C-alpha cells in the first residue's frame, strides 16, 4: 500500500507500488498542465514566456520521470544545461510568432 512508502525511502529504491503512485501523480500533473495551456495564449507576451517556460520545463521533467520508469526514489530526474538552453530558445522563438506562444503539448499528443 501507499502507507509503506517510508520503507522505499529508507532503502533508496522504488517498489512497484511506489512507481504506481508516481505514475498516477505524473498523469495528474500532465492533465493539469494540459488544462492550463490555453492560458499561455491569453496573457501578455512577457507572462506568456514565463508560463511557457514553466509548463515546458514541467512537461520535460514528467517525460524524464516516465523514461526512468517512475522511479524518483532511486534517481532524481534532471534537466541538463543544454536541455534548459534549448527550452529557453524554443520558448523565445515561439514568442516571436504572433498567435503562437509555444504552448507545450501533453506527452500523448507529442508521441503521435
N, CA, C and O atoms as CSV, one atom per row, in Angstrom:
chain,resi,resn,atom,element,x,y,z
A,1,UNK,N,N,0.835,-1.193,0.000
A,1,UNK,CA,C,0.000,0.000,0.000
A,1,UNK,C,C,0.872,1.246,0.000
A,1,UNK,O,O,2.083,1.180,0.212
A,2,UNK,N,N,0.238,2.369,-0.240
A,2,UNK,CA,C,0.961,3.640,-0.245
A,2,UNK,C,C,1.489,3.990,1.145
A,2,UNK,O,O,2.408,4.799,1.276
A,3,UNK,N,N,0.913,3.385,2.176
A,3,UNK,CA,C,1.356,3.661,3.544
A,3,UNK,C,C,2.787,3.197,3.793
A,3,UNK,O,O,3.436,3.669,4.727
A,4,UNK,N,N,3.280,2.286,2.975
A,4,UNK,CA,C,4.610,1.717,3.171
A,4,UNK,C,C,5.700,2.447,2.394
A,4,UNK,O,O,6.802,1.917,2.251
A,5,UNK,N,N,5.428,3.636,1.891
A,5,UNK,CA,C,6.416,4.349,1.077
A,5,UNK,C,C,7.657,4.725,1.870
A,5,UNK,O,O,8.730,4.889,1.291
A,6,UNK,N,N,7.530,4.864,3.172
A,6,UNK,CA,C,8.696,5.158,4.002
A,6,UNK,C,C,9.756,4.082,3.870
A,6,UNK,O,O,10.952,4.368,3.924
A,7,UNK,N,N,9.320,2.854,3.697
A,7,UNK,CA,C,10.247,1.734,3.505
A,7,UNK,C,C,11.056,1.939,2.222
A,7,UNK,O,O,12.264,1.704,2.206
A,8,UNK,N,N,10.405,2.368,1.166
A,8,UNK,CA,C,11.102,2.629,-0.099
A,8,UNK,C,C,12.123,3.744,0.076
A,8,UNK,O,O,13.243,3.654,-0.426
A,9,UNK,N,N,11.735,4.786,0.785
A,9,UNK,CA,C,12.644,5.913,1.002
A,9,UNK,C,C,13.871,5.482,1.800
A,9,UNK,O,O,14.992,5.889,1.495
A,10,UNK,N,N,13.654,4.663,2.817
A,10,UNK,CA,C,14.791,4.194,3.630
A,10,UNK,C,C,15.737,3.323,2.813
A,10,UNK,O,O,16.954,3.401,2.980
A,11,UNK,N,N,15.187,2.496,1.932
A,11,UNK,CA,C,16.012,1.599,1.115
A,11,UNK,C,C,16.589,2.306,-0.112
A,11,UNK,O,O,17.546,1.819,-0.715
A,12,UNK,N,N,16.019,3.439,-0.479
A,12,UNK,CA,C,16.506,4.165,-1.651
A,12,UNK,C,C,16.126,3.536,-2.976
A,12,UNK,O,O,16.800,3.742,-3.985
A,13,UNK,N,N,15.052,2.770,-2.974
A,13,UNK,CA,C,14.580,2.168,-4.221
A,13,UNK,C,C,13.055,2.107,-4.226
A,13,UNK,O,O,12.417,2.006,-3.178
A,14,UNK,N,N,12.499,2.170,-5.404
A,14,UNK,CA,C,11.045,2.219,-5.543
A,14,UNK,C,C,10.490,0.845,-5.891
A,14,UNK,O,O,10.867,0.239,-6.895
A,15,UNK,N,N,9.592,0.370,-5.048
A,15,UNK,CA,C,8.871,-0.865,-5.345
A,15,UNK,C,C,7.760,-0.543,-6.343
A,15,UNK,O,O,7.472,0.628,-6.593
A,16,UNK,N,N,7.138,-1.567,-6.909
A,16,UNK,CA,C,6.058,-1.327,-7.871
A,16,UNK,C,C,4.946,-0.430,-7.340
A,16,UNK,O,O,4.392,0.366,-8.098
A,17,UNK,N,N,4.606,-0.536,-6.061
A,17,UNK,CA,C,3.529,0.298,-5.515
A,17,UNK,C,C,3.934,1.775,-5.533
A,17,UNK,O,O,3.100,2.639,-5.799
A,18,UNK,N,N,5.196,2.068,-5.254
A,18,UNK,CA,C,5.667,3.458,-5.289
A,18,UNK,C,C,5.655,3.974,-6.719
A,18,UNK,O,O,5.260,5.112,-6.970
A,19,UNK,N,N,6.086,3.141,-7.650
A,19,UNK,CA,C,6.084,3.544,-9.062
A,19,UNK,C,C,4.657,3.794,-9.554
A,19,UNK,O,O,4.413,4.708,-10.342
A,20,UNK,N,N,3.730,2.979,-9.085
A,20,UNK,CA,C,2.326,3.167,-9.476
A,20,UNK,C,C,1.794,4.502,-8.964
A,20,UNK,O,O,1.064,5.198,-9.670
A,21,UNK,N,N,2.160,4.852,-7.744
A,21,UNK,CA,C,1.739,6.139,-7.190
A,21,UNK,C,C,2.332,7.290,-7.996
A,21,UNK,O,O,1.630,8.244,-8.331
A,22,UNK,N,N,3.613,7.200,-8.304
A,22,UNK,CA,C,4.264,8.265,-9.077
A,22,UNK,C,C,3.633,8.357,-10.463
A,22,UNK,O,O,3.444,9.455,-10.986
A,23,UNK,N,N,3.309,7.222,-11.054
A,23,UNK,CA,C,2.658,7.237,-12.372
A,23,UNK,C,C,1.331,7.996,-12.298
A,23,UNK,O,O,1.037,8.817,-13.166
A,24,UNK,N,N,0.536,7.725,-11.270
A,24,UNK,CA,C,-0.733,8.444,-11.095
A,24,UNK,C,C,-0.491,9.948,-10.976
A,24,UNK,O,O,-1.199,10.752,-11.581
A,25,UNK,N,N,0.510,10.312,-10.194
A,25,UNK,CA,C,0.802,11.732,-9.982
A,25,UNK,C,C,1.316,12.396,-11.255
A,25,UNK,O,O,0.973,13.545,-11.536
A,26,UNK,N,N,2.137,11.683,-12.027
A,26,UNK,CA,C,2.638,12.217,-13.299
A,26,UNK,C,C,1.473,12.436,-14.258
A,26,UNK,O,O,1.381,13.481,-14.903
A,27,UNK,N,N,0.589,11.454,-14.350
A,27,UNK,CA,C,-0.573,11.594,-15.237
A,27,UNK,C,C,-1.451,12.767,-14.807
A,27,UNK,O,O,-1.949,13.516,-15.648
A,28,UNK,N,N,-1.636,12.922,-13.516
A,28,UNK,CA,C,-2.454,14.030,-12.995
A,28,UNK,C,C,-1.789,15.375,-13.280
A,28,UNK,O,O,-2.450,16.323,-13.703
A,29,UNK,N,N,-0.491,15.449,-13.047
A,29,UNK,CA,C,0.233,16.697,-13.315
A,29,UNK,C,C,0.155,17.058,-14.792
A,29,UNK,O,O,-0.021,18.225,-15.142
A,30,UNK,N,N,0.287,16.057,-15.656
A,30,UNK,CA,C,0.200,16.317,-17.087
A,30,UNK,C,C,-1.188,16.841,-17.464
A,30,UNK,O,O,-1.312,17.751,-18.284
A,31,UNK,N,N,-2.217,16.269,-16.868
A,31,UNK,CA,C,-3.579,16.743,-17.138
A,31,UNK,C,C,-3.744,18.195,-16.692
A,31,UNK,O,O,-4.382,18.990,-17.381
A,32,UNK,N,N,-3.175,18.533,-15.554
A,32,UNK,CA,C,-3.265,19.916,-15.067
A,32,UNK,C,C,-2.509,20.874,-15.985
A,32,UNK,O,O,-2.993,21.969,-16.275
A,33,UNK,N,N,-1.328,20.468,-16.443
A,33,UNK,CA,C,-0.609,21.298,-17.415
A,33,UNK,C,C,-1.474,21.493,-18.660
A,33,UNK,O,O,-1.566,22.597,-19.196
A,34,UNK,N,N,-2.105,20.411,-19.112
A,34,UNK,CA,C,-2.957,20.493,-20.295
A,34,UNK,C,C,-4.111,21.464,-20.114
A,34,UNK,O,O,-4.452,22.202,-21.038
A,35,UNK,N,N,-4.709,21.471,-18.940
A,35,UNK,CA,C,-5.808,22.393,-18.667
A,35,UNK,C,C,-5.336,23.842,-18.654
A,35,UNK,O,O,-6.093,24.749,-19.002
A,36,UNK,N,N,-4.103,24.056,-18.259
A,36,UNK,CA,C,-3.581,25.418,-18.175
A,36,UNK,C,C,-3.006,25.957,-19.470
A,36,UNK,O,O,-2.755,27.157,-19.578
A,37,UNK,N,N,-2.792,25.092,-20.459
A,37,UNK,CA,C,-2.160,25.522,-21.711
A,37,UNK,C,C,-2.847,26.705,-22.395
A,37,UNK,O,O,-2.159,27.615,-22.860
A,38,UNK,N,N,-4.165,26.722,-22.470
A,38,UNK,CA,C,-4.812,27.841,-23.153
A,38,UNK,C,C,-4.481,29.207,-22.540
A,38,UNK,O,O,-4.555,30.228,-23.224
A,39,UNK,N,N,-4.124,29.226,-21.282
A,39,UNK,CA,C,-3.786,30.484,-20.617
A,39,UNK,C,C,-2.600,31.177,-21.292
A,39,UNK,O,O,-2.534,32.406,-21.325
A,40,UNK,N,N,-1.675,30.399,-21.821
A,40,UNK,CA,C,-0.478,30.971,-22.455
A,40,UNK,C,C,-0.864,31.909,-23.595
A,40,UNK,O,O,-0.204,32.925,-23.818
A,41,UNK,N,N,-1.922,31.572,-24.309
A,41,UNK,CA,C,-2.363,32.394,-25.442
A,41,UNK,C,C,-3.186,33.609,-25.006
A,41,UNK,O,O,-3.475,34.484,-25.822
A,42,UNK,N,N,-3.561,33.668,-23.733
A,42,UNK,CA,C,-4.476,34.709,-23.281
A,42,UNK,C,C,-3.820,35.809,-22.460
A,42,UNK,O,O,-4.493,36.739,-22.015
A,43,UNK,N,N,-2.526,35.711,-22.259
A,43,UNK,CA,C,-1.833,36.706,-21.434
A,43,UNK,C,C,-0.824,37.469,-22.287
A,43,UNK,O,O,-0.541,37.091,-23.424
A,44,UNK,N,N,-0.284,38.551,-21.719
A,44,UNK,CA,C,0.691,39.332,-22.482
A,44,UNK,C,C,1.956,38.509,-22.727
A,44,UNK,O,O,2.203,37.506,-22.057
A,45,UNK,N,N,2.738,38.947,-23.686
A,45,UNK,CA,C,3.911,38.207,-24.160
A,45,UNK,C,C,4.882,37.862,-23.038
A,45,UNK,O,O,5.374,36.736,-22.962
A,46,UNK,N,N,5.152,38.808,-22.186
A,46,UNK,CA,C,6.132,38.586,-21.110
A,46,UNK,C,C,5.678,37.466,-20.160
A,46,UNK,O,O,6.456,36.574,-19.822
A,47,UNK,N,N,4.429,37.526,-19.743
A,47,UNK,CA,C,3.903,36.481,-18.870
A,47,UNK,C,C,3.788,35.157,-19.625
A,47,UNK,O,O,4.013,34.091,-19.052
A,48,UNK,N,N,3.441,35.224,-20.905
A,48,UNK,CA,C,3.334,34.011,-21.713
A,48,UNK,C,C,4.669,33.273,-21.767
A,48,UNK,O,O,4.702,32.043,-21.732
A,49,UNK,N,N,5.760,34.014,-21.852
A,49,UNK,CA,C,7.088,33.392,-21.866
A,49,UNK,C,C,7.327,32.663,-20.546
A,49,UNK,O,O,7.785,31.521,-20.540
A,50,UNK,N,N,7.020,33.315,-19.440
A,50,UNK,CA,C,7.187,32.673,-18.127
A,50,UNK,C,C,6.336,31.411,-18.017
A,50,UNK,O,O,6.814,30.369,-17.569
A,51,UNK,N,N,5.081,31.510,-18.424
A,51,UNK,CA,C,4.186,30.355,-18.343
A,51,UNK,C,C,4.650,29.224,-19.252
A,51,UNK,O,O,4.603,28.055,-18.867
A,52,UNK,N,N,5.096,29.566,-20.453
A,52,UNK,CA,C,5.573,28.542,-21.388
A,52,UNK,C,C,6.833,27.866,-20.859
A,52,UNK,O,O,6.973,26.648,-20.970
A,53,UNK,N,N,7.750,28.640,-20.286
A,53,UNK,CA,C,8.961,28.045,-19.703
A,53,UNK,C,C,8.601,27.104,-18.555
A,53,UNK,O,O,9.107,25.984,-18.479
A,54,UNK,N,N,7.733,27.559,-17.674
A,54,UNK,CA,C,7.305,26.739,-16.542
A,54,UNK,C,C,6.633,25.459,-17.039
A,54,UNK,O,O,6.940,24.362,-16.570
A,55,UNK,N,N,5.711,25.613,-17.994
A,55,UNK,CA,C,4.958,24.463,-18.490
A,55,UNK,C,C,5.847,23.491,-19.250
A,55,UNK,O,O,5.806,22.285,-19.005
A,56,UNK,N,N,6.645,24.008,-20.165
A,56,UNK,CA,C,7.544,23.134,-20.932
A,56,UNK,C,C,8.564,22.455,-20.022
A,56,UNK,O,O,8.874,21.278,-20.201
A,57,UNK,N,N,9.077,23.190,-19.057
A,57,UNK,CA,C,10.015,22.593,-18.110
A,57,UNK,C,C,9.358,21.488,-17.298
A,57,UNK,O,O,9.941,20.424,-17.087
A,58,UNK,N,N,8.147,21.751,-16.848
A,58,UNK,CA,C,7.411,20.737,-16.096
A,58,UNK,C,C,7.121,19.501,-16.921
A,58,UNK,O,O,7.260,18.378,-16.434
A,59,UNK,N,N,6.720,19.697,-18.163
A,59,UNK,CA,C,6.444,18.566,-19.045
A,59,UNK,C,C,7.720,17.773,-19.324
A,59,UNK,O,O,7.686,16.546,-19.425
A,60,UNK,N,N,8.833,18.471,-19.446
A,60,UNK,CA,C,10.111,17.795,-19.663
A,60,UNK,C,C,10.465,16.914,-18.463
A,60,UNK,O,O,10.932,15.788,-18.634
A,61,UNK,N,N,10.246,17.420,-17.271
A,61,UNK,CA,C,10.507,16.626,-16.064
A,61,UNK,C,C,9.584,15.402,-16.032
A,61,UNK,O,O,10.022,14.308,-15.678
A,62,UNK,N,N,8.323,15.578,-16.396
A,62,UNK,CA,C,7.402,14.437,-16.430
A,62,UNK,C,C,7.879,13.384,-17.425
A,62,UNK,O,O,7.808,12.188,-17.144
A,63,UNK,N,N,8.364,13.823,-18.584
A,63,UNK,CA,C,8.908,12.885,-19.573
A,63,UNK,C,C,10.112,12.134,-19.012
A,63,UNK,O,O,10.273,10.938,-19.254
A,64,UNK,N,N,10.943,12.828,-18.273
A,64,UNK,CA,C,12.124,12.194,-17.683
A,64,UNK,C,C,11.726,11.179,-16.613
A,64,UNK,O,O,12.354,10.128,-16.487
A,65,UNK,N,N,10.697,11.489,-15.854
A,65,UNK,CA,C,10.203,10.536,-14.853
A,65,UNK,C,C,9.679,9.285,-15.545
A,65,UNK,O,O,9.939,8.170,-15.092
A,66,UNK,N,N,8.954,9.456,-16.624
A,66,UNK,CA,C,8.471,8.301,-17.387
A,66,UNK,C,C,9.644,7.479,-17.914
A,66,UNK,O,O,9.634,6.250,-17.842
A,67,UNK,N,N,10.657,8.168,-18.445
A,67,UNK,CA,C,11.813,7.485,-19.034
A,67,UNK,C,C,12.561,6.636,-18.008
A,67,UNK,O,O,13.176,5.632,-18.367
A,68,UNK,N,N,12.516,7.028,-16.744
A,68,UNK,CA,C,13.180,6.224,-15.716
A,68,UNK,C,C,12.180,5.333,-14.985
A,68,UNK,O,O,12.387,4.940,-13.838
A,69,UNK,N,N,11.089,5.030,-15.687
A,69,UNK,CA,C,10.068,4.099,-15.221
A,69,UNK,C,C,9.508,4.468,-13.845
A,69,UNK,O,O,9.282,3.610,-12.993
A,70,UNK,N,N,9.295,5.757,-13.662
A,70,UNK,CA,C,8.617,6.312,-12.488
A,70,UNK,C,C,9.381,6.121,-11.180
A,70,UNK,O,O,8.799,6.244,-10.103
A,71,UNK,N,N,10.668,5.824,-11.261
A,71,UNK,CA,C,11.486,5.685,-10.052
A,71,UNK,C,C,12.115,7.029,-9.721
A,71,UNK,O,O,13.145,7.395,-10.287
A,72,UNK,N,N,11.500,7.754,-8.813
A,72,UNK,CA,C,12.049,9.044,-8.380
A,72,UNK,C,C,12.710,8.925,-7.008
A,72,UNK,O,O,13.185,9.913,-6.449
A,73,UNK,N,N,12.734,7.721,-6.482
A,73,UNK,CA,C,13.387,7.492,-5.196
A,73,UNK,C,C,14.854,7.136,-5.413
A,73,UNK,O,O,15.733,7.679,-4.744
A,74,UNK,N,N,15.114,6.231,-6.340
A,74,UNK,CA,C,16.484,5.811,-6.608
A,74,UNK,C,C,17.270,6.804,-7.434
A,74,UNK,O,O,18.499,6.832,-7.378
A,75,UNK,N,N,16.568,7.620,-8.201
A,75,UNK,CA,C,17.245,8.559,-9.089
A,75,UNK,C,C,16.360,9.777,-9.312
A,75,UNK,O,O,15.172,9.655,-9.612
A,76,UNK,N,N,16.947,10.931,-9.163
A,76,UNK,CA,C,16.213,12.183,-9.368
A,76,UNK,C,C,16.217,12.539,-10.856
A,76,UNK,O,O,17.267,12.485,-11.497
A,77,UNK,N,N,15.057,12.902,-11.414
A,77,UNK,CA,C,15.051,13.333,-12.818
A,77,UNK,C,C,15.767,14.677,-12.942
A,77,UNK,O,O,15.513,15.598,-12.166
A,78,UNK,N,N,16.653,14.780,-13.916
A,78,UNK,CA,C,17.428,16.009,-14.079
A,78,UNK,C,C,17.312,16.525,-15.502
A,78,UNK,O,O,17.326,15.761,-16.467
A,79,UNK,N,N,17.198,17.845,-15.605
A,79,UNK,CA,C,17.197,18.524,-16.901
A,79,UNK,C,C,18.576,19.153,-17.043
A,79,UNK,O,O,18.967,19.999,-16.240
A,80,UNK,N,N,19.307,18.736,-18.067
A,80,UNK,CA,C,20.669,19.212,-18.264
A,80,UNK,C,C,20.732,20.642,-18.781
A,80,UNK,O,O,19.723,21.219,-19.187
A,81,UNK,N,N,21.935,21.200,-18.757
A,81,UNK,CA,C,22.130,22.586,-19.201
A,81,UNK,C,C,21.722,22.777,-20.651
A,81,UNK,O,O,21.029,23.742,-20.976
A,82,UNK,N,N,22.142,21.871,-21.530
A,82,UNK,CA,C,21.783,22.004,-22.943
A,82,UNK,C,C,20.273,21.926,-23.138
A,82,UNK,O,O,19.711,22.647,-23.963
A,83,UNK,N,N,19.626,21.062,-22.388
A,83,UNK,CA,C,18.164,20.964,-22.480
A,83,UNK,C,C,17.508,22.256,-22.020
A,83,UNK,O,O,16.536,22.711,-22.624
A,84,UNK,N,N,18.032,22.848,-20.959
A,84,UNK,CA,C,17.471,24.115,-20.461
A,84,UNK,C,C,17.661,25.229,-21.483
A,84,UNK,O,O,16.756,26.033,-21.707
A,85,UNK,N,N,18.837,25.276,-22.102
A,85,UNK,CA,C,19.086,26.297,-23.127
A,85,UNK,C,C,18.152,26.076,-24.309
A,85,UNK,O,O,17.569,27.029,-24.826
A,86,UNK,N,N,18.004,24.827,-24.740
A,86,UNK,CA,C,17.098,24.516,-25.845
A,86,UNK,C,C,15.668,24.899,-25.527
A,86,UNK,O,O,14.952,25.424,-26.379
A,87,UNK,N,N,15.259,24.638,-24.310
A,87,UNK,CA,C,13.920,25.004,-23.848
A,87,UNK,C,C,13.717,26.511,-23.941
A,87,UNK,O,O,12.707,26.978,-24.466
A,88,UNK,N,N,14.667,27.255,-23.436
A,88,UNK,CA,C,14.589,28.714,-23.476
A,88,UNK,C,C,14.528,29.220,-24.916
A,88,UNK,O,O,13.718,30.092,-25.233
A,89,UNK,N,N,15.375,28.681,-25.781
A,89,UNK,CA,C,15.391,29.130,-27.177
A,89,UNK,C,C,14.077,28.813,-27.886
A,89,UNK,O,O,13.572,29.637,-28.649
A,90,UNK,N,N,13.519,27.627,-27.642
A,90,UNK,CA,C,12.232,27.275,-28.273
A,90,UNK,C,C,11.117,28.202,-27.808
A,90,UNK,O,O,10.296,28.647,-28.611
A,91,UNK,N,N,11.089,28.489,-26.522
A,91,UNK,CA,C,10.040,29.371,-25.992
A,91,UNK,C,C,10.203,30.781,-26.543
A,91,UNK,O,O,9.225,31.400,-26.961
A,92,UNK,N,N,11.427,31.289,-26.549
A,92,UNK,CA,C,11.650,32.642,-27.069
A,92,UNK,C,C,11.327,32.724,-28.552
A,92,UNK,O,O,10.715,33.694,-28.999
A,93,UNK,N,N,11.729,31.721,-29.317
A,93,UNK,CA,C,11.421,31.716,-30.753
A,93,UNK,C,C,9.916,31.661,-30.972
A,93,UNK,O,O,9.391,32.351,-31.846
A,94,UNK,N,N,9.222,30.851,-30.189
A,94,UNK,CA,C,7.771,30.754,-30.315
A,94,UNK,C,C,7.060,32.032,-29.934
A,94,UNK,O,O,5.979,32.322,-30.447
A,95,UNK,N,N,7.659,32.800,-29.037
A,95,UNK,CA,C,7.019,34.046,-28.603
A,95,UNK,C,C,7.093,35.122,-29.677
A,95,UNK,O,O,6.373,36.119,-29.613
A,96,UNK,N,N,7.959,34.924,-30.658
A,96,UNK,CA,C,8.097,35.905,-31.735
A,96,UNK,C,C,7.032,35.748,-32.806
A,96,UNK,O,O,6.796,36.667,-33.590
A,97,UNK,N,N,6.388,34.592,-32.843
A,97,UNK,CA,C,5.361,34.319,-33.846
A,97,UNK,C,C,4.009,34.736,-33.279
A,97,UNK,O,O,3.552,34.160,-32.292
A,98,UNK,N,N,3.358,35.735,-33.894
A,98,UNK,CA,C,2.055,36.183,-33.384
A,98,UNK,C,C,1.037,35.040,-33.365
A,98,UNK,O,O,0.919,34.280,-34.327
A,99,UNK,N,N,0.310,34.934,-32.258
A,99,UNK,CA,C,-0.727,33.917,-32.148
A,99,UNK,C,C,-0.204,32.536,-31.816
A,99,UNK,O,O,-0.978,31.585,-31.711
A,100,UNK,N,N,1.104,32.416,-31.650
A,100,UNK,CA,C,1.677,31.105,-31.313
A,100,UNK,C,C,2.677,31.295,-30.185
A,100,UNK,O,O,3.808,31.723,-30.415
A,101,UNK,N,N,2.264,30.981,-28.987
A,101,UNK,CA,C,3.124,31.202,-27.824
A,101,UNK,C,C,3.789,29.916,-27.350
A,101,UNK,O,O,4.203,29.823,-26.195
A,102,UNK,N,N,3.895,28.932,-28.224
A,102,UNK,CA,C,4.558,27.653,-27.941
A,102,UNK,C,C,4.034,26.959,-26.698
A,102,UNK,O,O,4.805,26.545,-25.833
A,103,UNK,N,N,2.731,26.838,-26.617
A,103,UNK,CA,C,2.168,26.063,-25.513
A,103,UNK,C,C,2.599,24.612,-25.675
A,103,UNK,O,O,2.420,24.034,-26.747
A,104,UNK,N,N,3.160,24.018,-24.634
A,104,UNK,CA,C,3.608,22.636,-24.738
A,104,UNK,C,C,2.435,21.681,-24.861
A,104,UNK,O,O,1.336,21.966,-24.385
A,105,UNK,N,N,2.673,20.555,-25.498
A,105,UNK,CA,C,1.640,19.552,-25.661
A,105,UNK,C,C,1.866,18.430,-24.659
A,105,UNK,O,O,3.007,18.132,-24.307
A,106,UNK,N,N,0.789,17.809,-24.198
A,106,UNK,CA,C,0.952,16.638,-23.342
A,106,UNK,C,C,1.697,15.535,-24.090
A,106,UNK,O,O,1.680,15.506,-25.321
A,107,UNK,N,N,2.346,14.632,-23.365
A,107,UNK,CA,C,3.170,13.573,-23.957
A,107,UNK,C,C,2.379,12.724,-24.944
A,107,UNK,O,O,2.924,12.318,-25.970
A,108,UNK,N,N,1.106,12.445,-24.663
A,108,UNK,CA,C,0.310,11.625,-25.565
A,108,UNK,C,C,0.211,12.275,-26.939
A,108,UNK,O,O,0.266,11.576,-27.952
A,109,UNK,N,N,0.068,13.588,-26.995
A,109,UNK,CA,C,-0.034,14.289,-28.266
A,109,UNK,C,C,1.321,14.387,-28.945
A,109,UNK,O,O,1.399,14.341,-30.172
A,110,UNK,N,N,2.400,14.522,-28.163
A,110,UNK,CA,C,3.737,14.638,-28.736
A,110,UNK,C,C,4.172,13.340,-29.382
A,110,UNK,O,O,4.936,13.363,-30.347
A,111,UNK,N,N,3.701,12.196,-28.871
A,111,UNK,CA,C,4.175,10.906,-29.367
A,111,UNK,C,C,3.375,10.396,-30.556
A,111,UNK,O,O,3.702,9.341,-31.101
A,112,UNK,N,N,2.361,11.097,-30.965
A,112,UNK,CA,C,1.535,10.646,-32.103
A,112,UNK,C,C,2.243,10.865,-33.410
A,112,UNK,O,O,1.700,10.545,-34.468
